[in-house]
């Protein structure tokens, strides 16, 4: 696989990989993801960096601590899964084009 490569080519490949990684990080940071649970009683919005940026909840949940906890945990887990799935899909898409860097098609 590496028999026709020289170190200069490998350096160029590493630069391309770093540039793709930086671009991917930038794209993900600009995205936001929202999960809703409890029939819309609670929603959480998270950035592509995995930071919670907004939480909304129905006022009735403030009177029911148990329901609030359950819905909060569920909503955080759901939005986290959305962020992780998009990160994986984006990374796989970026890596899909790397086969040509190694002479594969």
C-alpha positions as a printed Julia matrix, in Angstrom:
105×3 Matrix{Float64}:
   0.0    0.0    0.0
   2.85   2.4    0.76
   5.41   1.15  -1.75
   4.87   4.02  -4.22
   4.83   6.82  -1.61
   7.55   9.14  -0.49
   7.73  11.14   2.73
   6.73  14.35   0.93
   3.49  12.72  -0.2
   2.78  11.48   3.31
   3.32  14.98   4.68
   0.83  16.35   2.17
  -1.66  13.66   3.15
  -1.31  14.52   6.83
  -1.9   18.18   6.05
  -5.04  17.27   4.11
  -6.28  15.11   6.98
  -5.66  17.92   9.48
  -7.45  20.42   7.25
 -10.43  18.08   6.87
 -10.53  17.52  10.62
 -10.48  21.26  11.34
 -13.23  21.85   8.77
 -15.32  19.07  10.29
 -14.9   20.5   13.8
 -15.93  23.94  12.54
 -19.01  22.57  10.78
 -20.11  20.59  13.83
 -19.6   23.57  16.14
 -22.0   25.63  14.01
 -24.81  23.06  14.25
 -27.44  22.68  16.93
 -29.62  19.73  17.83
 -32.92  19.69  19.71
 -34.63  16.76  21.4
 -38.17  16.89  22.79
 -39.68  14.49  25.31
 -42.87  14.11  27.28
 -45.06  15.17  24.38
 -43.12  18.41  24.11
 -43.15  19.15  27.84
 -39.36  19.45  27.75
 -36.81  20.22  25.08
 -33.05  20.58  25.17
 -30.89  22.13  22.49
 -27.22  21.18  22.29
 -24.41  22.51  20.11
 -22.32  20.26  17.9
 -19.61  20.58  20.54
 -21.9   18.81  23.0
 -22.73  21.87  25.08
 -26.3   22.43  26.28
 -27.38  25.82  24.96
 -31.11  25.87  25.79
 -33.6   24.08  28.02
 -37.35  24.61  27.95
 -39.91  22.88  30.11
 -43.57  23.07  30.92
 -44.2   24.88  34.2
 -46.16  21.9   35.52
 -42.91  19.93  35.75
 -41.72  22.27  38.5
 -44.35  20.73  40.78
 -43.37  17.12  39.98
 -39.71  16.51  40.78
 -39.77  12.84  39.79
 -41.21  13.53  36.33
 -38.82  16.43  35.86
 -35.83  14.2   36.61
 -37.01  11.42  34.31
 -37.74  13.76  31.41
 -34.49  15.69  31.9
 -32.39  12.52  31.83
 -34.27  11.19  28.81
 -33.98  14.45  26.9
 -30.25  14.86  27.61
 -29.61  11.28  26.48
 -31.64  11.76  23.3
 -29.92  14.97  22.24
 -26.52  13.5   23.12
 -27.22  10.56  20.81
 -28.17  12.98  18.03
 -24.89  14.87  18.39
 -22.83  11.67  18.52
 -24.57  10.17  15.51
 -23.97  13.29  13.43
 -20.31  13.38  14.49
 -19.87   9.76  13.42
 -21.69  10.28  10.12
 -19.67  13.4    9.35
 -16.39  11.69  10.22
 -17.25   8.66   8.09
 -18.12  10.95   5.19
 -14.81  12.77   5.55
 -12.88   9.51   5.84
 -14.7    8.06   2.84
 -12.75  10.36   0.54
  -9.44   9.41   2.11
  -9.23   6.1    0.26
  -8.01   8.02  -2.76
  -5.18   9.43  -0.66
  -3.86   5.9   -0.24
  -4.33   4.95  -3.87
  -7.53   3.02  -3.2
 -10.78   3.48  -5.05
